[in-house]
Amino acid sequence: MKRNYYDYIKEQIESARFQSSELDGAIRYIPDLFNVLCGTLDEDILTQEDRMILYCALGYLVTPSDMLPEEVYGSKGFMDDLFIIVVVLKEIYEKYPDNVKKYWYNNVDDKDFETVLELCYSRSENMLEEENLKEKTLRYAGLKP
């Protein structure tokens, strides 16, 4: 059976869940948010700059040696990925709400897109700020000079 990245990242998060009791439930949304990133790229209305921002988030997600590598930090290592995804989606969603929201399919619970964005942003931002990594993570992803 052919696997796709959605299935791969979902397996990685489930595996981390069993390895750590400290897993933040917000990372469970990463596969569904990944689908929103990918789906939004199909929108003809996006500017070139907006496409680049989406590609930054996707690139960061698939980079194995990001600010908090999962191999080193376990489930905590997904929080920087979540932060970058949500920062980008919040920005794109503000400009194109209907074009983004139509790709949201929540496989975790019944929370709506806006609620999930706020929850994930709050949790990931707080964790990165505690570690003094918020600005460094944004720079590493190419989202801040």
Biotite code that builds the C-alpha atoms (Angstrom):
import biotite.structure as struc

atoms = struc.array([
    struc.Atom([0.000, 0.000, 0.000], chain_id="A", res_id=1, res_name="MET", atom_name="CA", element="C"),
    struc.Atom([1.314, 3.435, -0.953], chain_id="A", res_id=2, res_name="LYS", atom_name="CA", element="C"),
    struc.Atom([1.731, 5.861, 1.958], chain_id="A", res_id=3, res_name="ARG", atom_name="CA", element="C"),
    struc.Atom([1.494, 9.602, 1.791], chain_id="A", res_id=4, res_name="ASN", atom_name="CA", element="C"),
    struc.Atom([2.961, 12.288, 4.046], chain_id="A", res_id=5, res_name="TYR", atom_name="CA", element="C"),
    struc.Atom([-0.319, 12.696, 5.934], chain_id="A", res_id=6, res_name="TYR", atom_name="CA", element="C"),
    struc.Atom([-0.179, 9.037, 6.993], chain_id="A", res_id=7, res_name="ASP", atom_name="CA", element="C"),
    struc.Atom([3.531, 9.272, 7.770], chain_id="A", res_id=8, res_name="TYR", atom_name="CA", element="C"),
    struc.Atom([3.223, 12.293, 10.064], chain_id="A", res_id=9, res_name="ILE", atom_name="CA", element="C"),
    struc.Atom([0.153, 10.835, 11.737], chain_id="A", res_id=10, res_name="LYS", atom_name="CA", element="C"),
    struc.Atom([2.126, 7.654, 12.518], chain_id="A", res_id=11, res_name="GLU", atom_name="CA", element="C"),
    struc.Atom([5.026, 9.718, 13.869], chain_id="A", res_id=12, res_name="GLN", atom_name="CA", element="C"),
    struc.Atom([2.755, 11.650, 16.202], chain_id="A", res_id=13, res_name="ILE", atom_name="CA", element="C"),
    struc.Atom([0.969, 8.513, 17.387], chain_id="A", res_id=14, res_name="GLU", atom_name="CA", element="C"),
    struc.Atom([4.327, 6.868, 18.019], chain_id="A", res_id=15, res_name="SER", atom_name="CA", element="C"),
    struc.Atom([5.511, 9.877, 20.027], chain_id="A", res_id=16, res_name="ALA", atom_name="CA", element="C"),
    struc.Atom([2.277, 9.768, 21.983], chain_id="A", res_id=17, res_name="ARG", atom_name="CA", element="C"),
    struc.Atom([3.072, 6.318, 23.256], chain_id="A", res_id=18, res_name="PHE", atom_name="CA", element="C"),
    struc.Atom([6.650, 7.281, 24.093], chain_id="A", res_id=19, res_name="GLN", atom_name="CA", element="C"),
    struc.Atom([5.813, 10.344, 26.176], chain_id="A", res_id=20, res_name="SER", atom_name="CA", element="C"),
    struc.Atom([3.265, 11.178, 28.805], chain_id="A", res_id=21, res_name="SER", atom_name="CA", element="C"),
    struc.Atom([4.088, 14.862, 28.241], chain_id="A", res_id=22, res_name="GLU", atom_name="CA", element="C"),
    struc.Atom([2.615, 14.925, 24.760], chain_id="A", res_id=23, res_name="LEU", atom_name="CA", element="C"),
    struc.Atom([0.662, 18.085, 24.142], chain_id="A", res_id=24, res_name="ASP", atom_name="CA", element="C"),
    struc.Atom([-2.653, 17.178, 22.546], chain_id="A", res_id=25, res_name="GLY", atom_name="CA", element="C"),
    struc.Atom([-2.317, 20.093, 20.141], chain_id="A", res_id=26, res_name="ALA", atom_name="CA", element="C"),
    struc.Atom([0.206, 18.225, 18.002], chain_id="A", res_id=27, res_name="ILE", atom_name="CA", element="C"),
    struc.Atom([-2.508, 15.722, 17.077], chain_id="A", res_id=28, res_name="ARG", atom_name="CA", element="C"),
    struc.Atom([-3.816, 18.386, 14.684], chain_id="A", res_id=29, res_name="TYR", atom_name="CA", element="C"),
    struc.Atom([-0.607, 18.548, 12.619], chain_id="A", res_id=30, res_name="ILE", atom_name="CA", element="C"),
    struc.Atom([-1.719, 16.038, 9.938], chain_id="A", res_id=31, res_name="PRO", atom_name="CA", element="C"),
    struc.Atom([-5.023, 17.853, 9.364], chain_id="A", res_id=32, res_name="ASP", atom_name="CA", element="C"),
    struc.Atom([-3.287, 21.241, 9.317], chain_id="A", res_id=33, res_name="LEU", atom_name="CA", element="C"),
    struc.Atom([-0.770, 19.782, 6.837], chain_id="A", res_id=34, res_name="PHE", atom_name="CA", element="C"),
    struc.Atom([-3.717, 18.958, 4.556], chain_id="A", res_id=35, res_name="ASN", atom_name="CA", element="C"),
    struc.Atom([-4.918, 22.560, 4.824], chain_id="A", res_id=36, res_name="VAL", atom_name="CA", element="C"),
    struc.Atom([-1.460, 23.840, 3.832], chain_id="A", res_id=37, res_name="LEU", atom_name="CA", element="C"),
    struc.Atom([-1.345, 21.535, 0.808], chain_id="A", res_id=38, res_name="CYS", atom_name="CA", element="C"),
    struc.Atom([-4.915, 22.167, -0.258], chain_id="A", res_id=39, res_name="GLY", atom_name="CA", element="C"),
    struc.Atom([-4.519, 25.918, -0.040], chain_id="A", res_id=40, res_name="THR", atom_name="CA", element="C"),
    struc.Atom([-1.628, 25.749, -2.503], chain_id="A", res_id=41, res_name="LEU", atom_name="CA", element="C"),
    struc.Atom([-4.191, 24.705, -5.147], chain_id="A", res_id=42, res_name="ASP", atom_name="CA", element="C"),
    struc.Atom([-5.890, 28.090, -4.889], chain_id="A", res_id=43, res_name="GLU", atom_name="CA", element="C"),
    struc.Atom([-5.285, 30.290, -7.951], chain_id="A", res_id=44, res_name="ASP", atom_name="CA", element="C"),
    struc.Atom([-6.036, 33.426, -5.935], chain_id="A", res_id=45, res_name="ILE", atom_name="CA", element="C"),
    struc.Atom([-2.804, 33.184, -3.893], chain_id="A", res_id=46, res_name="LEU", atom_name="CA", element="C"),
    struc.Atom([-0.052, 35.687, -4.537], chain_id="A", res_id=47, res_name="THR", atom_name="CA", element="C"),
    struc.Atom([3.485, 34.486, -5.162], chain_id="A", res_id=48, res_name="GLN", atom_name="CA", element="C"),
    struc.Atom([4.482, 35.756, -1.705], chain_id="A", res_id=49, res_name="GLU", atom_name="CA", element="C"),
    struc.Atom([1.664, 33.806, -0.061], chain_id="A", res_id=50, res_name="ASP", atom_name="CA", element="C"),
    struc.Atom([2.720, 30.646, -1.879], chain_id="A", res_id=51, res_name="ARG", atom_name="CA", element="C"),
    struc.Atom([6.275, 31.141, -0.641], chain_id="A", res_id=52, res_name="MET", atom_name="CA", element="C"),
    struc.Atom([5.036, 31.434, 2.943], chain_id="A", res_id=53, res_name="ILE", atom_name="CA", element="C"),
    struc.Atom([3.083, 28.184, 2.567], chain_id="A", res_id=54, res_name="LEU", atom_name="CA", element="C"),
    struc.Atom([6.171, 26.484, 1.135], chain_id="A", res_id=55, res_name="TYR", atom_name="CA", element="C"),
    struc.Atom([8.208, 27.731, 4.118], chain_id="A", res_id=56, res_name="CYS", atom_name="CA", element="C"),
    struc.Atom([5.793, 25.977, 6.476], chain_id="A", res_id=57, res_name="ALA", atom_name="CA", element="C"),
    struc.Atom([5.827, 22.763, 4.463], chain_id="A", res_id=58, res_name="LEU", atom_name="CA", element="C"),
    struc.Atom([9.607, 22.830, 4.209], chain_id="A", res_id=59, res_name="GLY", atom_name="CA", element="C"),
    struc.Atom([9.960, 23.342, 7.926], chain_id="A", res_id=60, res_name="TYR", atom_name="CA", element="C"),
    struc.Atom([7.607, 20.467, 8.656], chain_id="A", res_id=61, res_name="LEU", atom_name="CA", element="C"),
    struc.Atom([9.613, 17.991, 6.589], chain_id="A", res_id=62, res_name="VAL", atom_name="CA", element="C"),
    struc.Atom([13.065, 19.194, 7.719], chain_id="A", res_id=63, res_name="THR", atom_name="CA", element="C"),
    struc.Atom([14.463, 16.568, 10.107], chain_id="A", res_id=64, res_name="PRO", atom_name="CA", element="C"),
    struc.Atom([16.994, 18.897, 11.734], chain_id="A", res_id=65, res_name="SER", atom_name="CA", element="C"),
    struc.Atom([14.788, 21.814, 12.715], chain_id="A", res_id=66, res_name="ASP", atom_name="CA", element="C"),
    struc.Atom([14.960, 23.766, 15.979], chain_id="A", res_id=67, res_name="MET", atom_name="CA", element="C"),
    struc.Atom([13.545, 20.901, 18.066], chain_id="A", res_id=68, res_name="LEU", atom_name="CA", element="C"),
    struc.Atom([14.278, 17.620, 16.251], chain_id="A", res_id=69, res_name="PRO", atom_name="CA", element="C"),
    struc.Atom([11.819, 14.903, 17.213], chain_id="A", res_id=70, res_name="GLU", atom_name="CA", element="C"),
    struc.Atom([14.663, 12.371, 17.400], chain_id="A", res_id=71, res_name="GLU", atom_name="CA", element="C"),
    struc.Atom([16.191, 14.412, 20.232], chain_id="A", res_id=72, res_name="VAL", atom_name="CA", element="C"),
    struc.Atom([13.162, 15.960, 21.941], chain_id="A", res_id=73, res_name="TYR", atom_name="CA", element="C"),
    struc.Atom([10.507, 13.317, 21.332], chain_id="A", res_id=74, res_name="GLY", atom_name="CA", element="C"),
    struc.Atom([6.942, 14.612, 21.251], chain_id="A", res_id=75, res_name="SER", atom_name="CA", element="C"),
    struc.Atom([8.096, 18.075, 22.350], chain_id="A", res_id=76, res_name="LYS", atom_name="CA", element="C"),
    struc.Atom([9.945, 18.242, 19.040], chain_id="A", res_id=77, res_name="GLY", atom_name="CA", element="C"),
    struc.Atom([6.677, 18.642, 17.149], chain_id="A", res_id=78, res_name="PHE", atom_name="CA", element="C"),
    struc.Atom([5.816, 21.917, 18.873], chain_id="A", res_id=79, res_name="MET", atom_name="CA", element="C"),
    struc.Atom([8.098, 24.047, 16.697], chain_id="A", res_id=80, res_name="ASP", atom_name="CA", element="C"),
    struc.Atom([6.596, 22.447, 13.591], chain_id="A", res_id=81, res_name="ASP", atom_name="CA", element="C"),
    struc.Atom([3.112, 23.178, 14.897], chain_id="A", res_id=82, res_name="LEU", atom_name="CA", element="C"),
    struc.Atom([4.053, 26.781, 15.647], chain_id="A", res_id=83, res_name="PHE", atom_name="CA", element="C"),
    struc.Atom([5.321, 27.441, 12.116], chain_id="A", res_id=84, res_name="ILE", atom_name="CA", element="C"),
    struc.Atom([2.300, 25.774, 10.513], chain_id="A", res_id=85, res_name="ILE", atom_name="CA", element="C"),
    struc.Atom([-0.127, 27.805, 12.591], chain_id="A", res_id=86, res_name="VAL", atom_name="CA", element="C"),
    struc.Atom([1.690, 31.130, 12.153], chain_id="A", res_id=87, res_name="VAL", atom_name="CA", element="C"),
    struc.Atom([1.503, 30.665, 8.392], chain_id="A", res_id=88, res_name="VAL", atom_name="CA", element="C"),
    struc.Atom([-2.088, 29.431, 8.339], chain_id="A", res_id=89, res_name="LEU", atom_name="CA", element="C"),
    struc.Atom([-3.251, 32.314, 10.522], chain_id="A", res_id=90, res_name="LYS", atom_name="CA", element="C"),
    struc.Atom([-1.694, 34.797, 8.113], chain_id="A", res_id=91, res_name="GLU", atom_name="CA", element="C"),
    struc.Atom([-3.080, 33.114, 4.997], chain_id="A", res_id=92, res_name="ILE", atom_name="CA", element="C"),
    struc.Atom([-6.491, 32.534, 6.589], chain_id="A", res_id=93, res_name="TYR", atom_name="CA", element="C"),
    struc.Atom([-6.773, 36.232, 7.404], chain_id="A", res_id=94, res_name="GLU", atom_name="CA", element="C"),
    struc.Atom([-6.424, 37.033, 3.687], chain_id="A", res_id=95, res_name="LYS", atom_name="CA", element="C"),
    struc.Atom([-8.388, 34.133, 2.183], chain_id="A", res_id=96, res_name="TYR", atom_name="CA", element="C"),
    struc.Atom([-10.712, 32.693, 4.846], chain_id="A", res_id=97, res_name="PRO", atom_name="CA", element="C"),
    struc.Atom([-13.029, 30.777, 2.521], chain_id="A", res_id=98, res_name="ASP", atom_name="CA", element="C"),
    struc.Atom([-10.195, 29.474, 0.366], chain_id="A", res_id=99, res_name="ASN", atom_name="CA", element="C"),
    struc.Atom([-8.370, 28.079, 3.401], chain_id="A", res_id=100, res_name="VAL", atom_name="CA", element="C"),
    struc.Atom([-11.205, 26.840, 5.568], chain_id="A", res_id=101, res_name="LYS", atom_name="CA", element="C"),
    struc.Atom([-12.658, 24.616, 2.850], chain_id="A", res_id=102, res_name="LYS", atom_name="CA", element="C"),
    struc.Atom([-9.653, 22.279, 3.253], chain_id="A", res_id=103, res_name="TYR", atom_name="CA", element="C"),
    struc.Atom([-10.234, 21.766, 6.972], chain_id="A", res_id=104, res_name="TRP", atom_name="CA", element="C"),
    struc.Atom([-11.309, 18.289, 7.894], chain_id="A", res_id=105, res_name="TYR", atom_name="CA", element="C"),
    struc.Atom([-10.769, 17.550, 11.556], chain_id="A", res_id=106, res_name="ASN", atom_name="CA", element="C"),
    struc.Atom([-9.912, 13.899, 12.160], chain_id="A", res_id=107, res_name="ASN", atom_name="CA", element="C"),
    struc.Atom([-9.234, 14.484, 15.878], chain_id="A", res_id=108, res_name="VAL", atom_name="CA", element="C"),
    struc.Atom([-12.413, 15.893, 17.406], chain_id="A", res_id=109, res_name="ASP", atom_name="CA", element="C"),
    struc.Atom([-15.240, 18.267, 16.564], chain_id="A", res_id=110, res_name="ASP", atom_name="CA", element="C"),
    struc.Atom([-13.378, 21.564, 17.045], chain_id="A", res_id=111, res_name="LYS", atom_name="CA", element="C"),
    struc.Atom([-13.740, 24.081, 14.242], chain_id="A", res_id=112, res_name="ASP", atom_name="CA", element="C"),
    struc.Atom([-10.809, 25.492, 12.299], chain_id="A", res_id=113, res_name="PHE", atom_name="CA", element="C"),
    struc.Atom([-10.582, 28.823, 14.121], chain_id="A", res_id=114, res_name="GLU", atom_name="CA", element="C"),
    struc.Atom([-10.643, 27.134, 17.538], chain_id="A", res_id=115, res_name="THR", atom_name="CA", element="C"),
    struc.Atom([-7.901, 24.705, 16.525], chain_id="A", res_id=116, res_name="VAL", atom_name="CA", element="C"),
    struc.Atom([-5.724, 27.512, 15.133], chain_id="A", res_id=117, res_name="LEU", atom_name="CA", element="C"),
    struc.Atom([-5.995, 29.489, 18.368], chain_id="A", res_id=118, res_name="GLU", atom_name="CA", element="C"),
    struc.Atom([-5.421, 26.438, 20.579], chain_id="A", res_id=119, res_name="LEU", atom_name="CA", element="C"),
    struc.Atom([-2.397, 25.298, 18.592], chain_id="A", res_id=120, res_name="CYS", atom_name="CA", element="C"),
    struc.Atom([-0.953, 28.796, 18.375], chain_id="A", res_id=121, res_name="TYR", atom_name="CA", element="C"),
    struc.Atom([-1.299, 29.399, 22.094], chain_id="A", res_id=122, res_name="SER", atom_name="CA", element="C"),
    struc.Atom([0.207, 26.069, 23.129], chain_id="A", res_id=123, res_name="ARG", atom_name="CA", element="C"),
    struc.Atom([3.097, 26.123, 20.678], chain_id="A", res_id=124, res_name="SER", atom_name="CA", element="C"),
    struc.Atom([3.930, 29.795, 21.212], chain_id="A", res_id=125, res_name="GLU", atom_name="CA", element="C"),
    struc.Atom([3.970, 29.365, 24.997], chain_id="A", res_id=126, res_name="ASN", atom_name="CA", element="C"),
    struc.Atom([6.295, 26.388, 24.804], chain_id="A", res_id=127, res_name="MET", atom_name="CA", element="C"),
    struc.Atom([8.697, 28.125, 22.417], chain_id="A", res_id=128, res_name="LEU", atom_name="CA", element="C"),
    struc.Atom([8.721, 31.285, 24.511], chain_id="A", res_id=129, res_name="GLU", atom_name="CA", element="C"),
    struc.Atom([9.569, 29.229, 27.608], chain_id="A", res_id=130, res_name="GLU", atom_name="CA", element="C"),
    struc.Atom([12.585, 27.869, 25.721], chain_id="A", res_id=131, res_name="GLU", atom_name="CA", element="C"),
    struc.Atom([13.466, 31.282, 24.196], chain_id="A", res_id=132, res_name="ASN", atom_name="CA", element="C"),
    struc.Atom([13.079, 29.782, 20.724], chain_id="A", res_id=133, res_name="LEU", atom_name="CA", element="C"),
    struc.Atom([10.151, 31.680, 19.198], chain_id="A", res_id=134, res_name="LYS", atom_name="CA", element="C"),
    struc.Atom([12.113, 34.287, 17.216], chain_id="A", res_id=135, res_name="GLU", atom_name="CA", element="C"),
    struc.Atom([14.893, 31.850, 16.332], chain_id="A", res_id=136, res_name="LYS", atom_name="CA", element="C"),
    struc.Atom([12.337, 29.363, 14.972], chain_id="A", res_id=137, res_name="THR", atom_name="CA", element="C"),
    struc.Atom([10.675, 32.035, 12.817], chain_id="A", res_id=138, res_name="LEU", atom_name="CA", element="C"),
    struc.Atom([14.081, 33.035, 11.400], chain_id="A", res_id=139, res_name="ARG", atom_name="CA", element="C"),
    struc.Atom([15.087, 29.422, 10.789], chain_id="A", res_id=140, res_name="TYR", atom_name="CA", element="C"),
    struc.Atom([11.872, 28.851, 8.827], chain_id="A", res_id=141, res_name="ALA", atom_name="CA", element="C"),
    struc.Atom([12.536, 31.954, 6.709], chain_id="A", res_id=142, res_name="GLY", atom_name="CA", element="C"),
    struc.Atom([9.534, 33.833, 8.060], chain_id="A", res_id=143, res_name="LEU", atom_name="CA", element="C"),
    struc.Atom([11.445, 36.607, 9.801], chain_id="A", res_id=144, res_name="LYS", atom_name="CA", element="C"),
    struc.Atom([14.678, 38.406, 8.919], chain_id="A", res_id=145, res_name="PRO", atom_name="CA", element="C"),
])
